[in-house]
Amino acid sequence: MFSNDDLSSLRWDPVANTVEIIDQTLLPHTLRWVHLDSLEAYCHAIVHMQVRGAPLIGVTAAFGLAHAVARDPSDQSLRSACDALLATRPTAVNLRWALEQVCAEIQPLLPWARAEAALNKALDLRSGDIHSCSLIGDNGLALLQDLYAGRTLNVMTHCNAGWLATIQWGTALAPIYKAHAAGMPVHVWVSETRPRNQGVNLSAWELQQAGVQCTVVADNSCGQLMRSGQVDCVIVGSDRTAANGDVCNKVGTYLKALAARDNEIPFYVALPESTIDWRCPDGDAIPIEQRDAAEVLSVAGVDAAGQALEVNVAAVGTRALNPAFDVTPAGLVSALVTEHGVFAASAAALETLRLQLDR
Ligand SMILES: CSC[C@H]1O[C@H](OP(=O)(O)O)[C@H](O)[C@@H]1O
């Protein structure tokens, strides 16, 4: 699995000198690769969730900055491109992290040297993400093996934290792919994840492509599945984890963490170091993206003839609120699964990691 770029969510086209991304708003019904050939196209792709998922947002933005610098390497161009990309979505810290990584690399350089250095940095971040997510898979696999008792292991996940949210492997789904590859019988409860349906649209598609058994369930049925003993553990991703271990992830994560705690089920968060915000003291300091209410009031899909359509599910004039994320307090998280190992969701454990990494 993941032996080629066809199982990557973003690939570099050296001929066209642009990246190609999968337009995730069309999945699972249509798999379409799209060239991003302007800074506006990169920003549009992130704002409208053609690409989504914290690590993928960061890597995409890095290539977007490299694209802008290749056209105008001036300090002003660098600043305005960073501002435009940073303004696309507020919650996933990988966006800021990736832009800072590229800027740190090229700001000291003379303008004529910046374009190549920016592209090389973006390519490094892309390959680094693949490596980090593979290691997250290895570290998470050890936790699944500890839980495995000779029968199918039932893992619940929320939203999509698979390879579509990163470059390859994913974060929350990486241990599942590793377990499947190792021959462990594993089944995934895929929570649909209203309102953007990343679970039913993306995770279910990914897992089926990989031959991993999965069942889509309504978000609201997950508590009963846990209470009736049908869930061995929950694994989710993160968009920003604070220095005290609080986890900001797709809205609905907090409710699953509460149900898991009530049923004494391990609740794991899988994330790369790039998703830890060392400057953020706790979850209350994390900006929660408020998306268009229309996403709650309508559903997109295809009709019986396979034609794309969007239907309104509420009466005209109905009001809706659409927070895209929530914060799960560190005390509800059993462990943080990173590329550097498994850590307690606590300020002390993360401080140990920070010192280990010299951040
Ligand atoms: C591996 S990060 C995945 C993370 O990103 C998703 O948010 P969105 O689809 O809005 O970008 C969700 O929170 C996932 O857990």
The ligand as an SDF file (V2000), in Angstrom:
LIG
                    3D

 15 15  0  0  0  0  0  0  0  0999 V2000
   -5.0170   14.4370    9.9570 C   0  0  0  0  0  0  0  0  0  0  0  0
   -5.8220   15.9160   10.2320 S   0  0  0  0  0  0  0  0  0  0  0  0
   -7.4420   15.4390    9.9300 C   0  0  0  0  0  0  0  0  0  0  0  0
   -8.4160   16.3550   10.5940 C   0  0  0  0  0  0  0  0  0  0  0  0
   -8.8000   17.4280    9.7170 O   0  0  0  0  0  0  0  0  0  0  0  0
  -10.2060   17.3980    9.5790 C   0  0  0  0  0  0  0  0  0  0  0  0
  -10.7680   18.6630    9.4770 O   0  0  0  0  0  0  0  0  0  0  0  0
  -11.2070   19.2040    8.0090 P   0  0  0  0  0  0  0  0  0  0  0  0
  -11.7790   18.0460    7.2450 O   0  0  0  0  0  0  0  0  0  0  0  0
  -12.2350   20.2880    8.3170 O   0  0  0  0  0  0  0  0  0  0  0  0
   -9.9470   19.7800    7.3930 O   0  0  0  0  0  0  0  0  0  0  0  0
  -10.6690   16.6990   10.8310 C   0  0  0  0  0  0  0  0  0  0  0  0
  -10.6470   17.5330   11.9510 O   0  0  0  0  0  0  0  0  0  0  0  0
   -9.6520   15.6060   10.9230 C   0  0  0  0  0  0  0  0  0  0  0  0
   -9.5380   14.9600   12.1570 O   0  0  0  0  0  0  0  0  0  0  0  0
  1  2  1  0
  2  3  1  0
  3  4  1  0
  4  5  1  0
  4 14  1  0
  5  6  1  0
  6  7  1  0
  6 12  1  0
  7  8  1  0
  8  9  2  0
  8 10  1  0
  8 11  1  0
 12 13  1  0
 12 14  1  0
 14 15  1  0
M  END
$$$$
